[in-house]
Amino acid sequence: MWAADNTYIPMARGFLYLVVAMDWCSRYVLASRLSNTMDTSFCLDALDDALRKGRPEIFNTDLGAQFTSASFTNRLESPDVRISMHGRGR
């Protein structure tokens, strides 16, 4: 099982956003990206990097707009990866 999540890093002027994809079993970081905007493209870049390293059976995220977007979920469905999404605070 792999998972991805994003967070923000406070800076002097605004924020940077970090997304990380990791293998839950080994805790190996498969890919990460920083962005100054909270858009889907930097999450897709990290996902593409991670998928070059292998294919999980299950990919888990929260219900953020980046992860629920059609472009993100379509990338996961094409290699037959089951998508798991959890709600807030889980």
Summary of the structure (lengths in Angstrom):
residues: 90
radius of gyration: 12.7
end to end distance: 16.3
largest distance: 42.1
contacts: 244
relative contact order: 0.21
helix: 26%
strand: 39%
